[in-house]
């Protein structure tokens, strides 16, 4: 049944199949590696914010 198919054709389709399998496995692993999003509490974010670095971006008036 497979006598009509040459070895080069068989190797070509095997390489294409293994490449597709590898790309699919890589995409699946990349999808699973993403961290789950968490519900952030705004008050915790504000309390732990790096206010010592704000002077580089915003002009803060003293006494305000």
C-alpha positions in Angstrom: 0.0 0.0 0.0 2.8 2.4 0.8 5.1 1.3 -2.0 4.0 4.2 -4.2 5.1 6.7 -1.6 8.8 7.4 -1.6 10.9 7.6 1.5 11.6 11.3 0.9 7.8 12.1 0.9 7.3 10.0 4.1 10.2 11.8 5.8 8.9 15.2 4.7 5.4 14.6 6.2 6.9 13.1 9.3 9.0 16.3 9.8 6.0 18.5 9.2 3.9 16.5 11.6 6.6 16.6 14.4 7.1 20.3 13.8 3.4 20.9 14.2 3.3 18.8 17.3 6.2 20.7 18.8 4.7 24.1 18.0 1.4 22.9 19.5 3.1 21.7 22.7 5.1 24.9 23.0 1.9 27.0 22.6 0.2 24.9 25.2 3.1 25.2 27.7 3.2 29.0 27.1 -0.5 29.3 27.7 -0.3 27.3 31.0 2.8 29.3 32.2 0.9 32.6 32.4 0.2 33.6 36.0 -3.4 33.7 37.1 -4.8 37.2 37.5 -5.5 38.1 41.1 -8.1 40.5 42.4 -6.0 43.3 43.8 -7.1 45.4 46.8 -6.6 49.1 46.0 -5.9 50.0 49.6 -3.0 47.5 49.8 -1.6 48.8 46.5 -1.8 52.4 47.8 -0.2 51.5 51.1 2.8 49.7 49.5 3.3 52.2 46.6 6.9 53.5 46.2 6.2 57.1 47.0 9.9 57.9 47.3 10.1 57.6 43.5 7.2 59.9 42.7 9.4 63.0 42.8 10.8 61.9 39.4 7.4 62.1 37.8 5.3 64.6 39.6 6.0 67.9 41.2 4.8 67.7 44.8 4.2 70.9 46.8 5.3 70.6 50.4 2.6 71.0 52.9 -0.1 69.6 50.6 
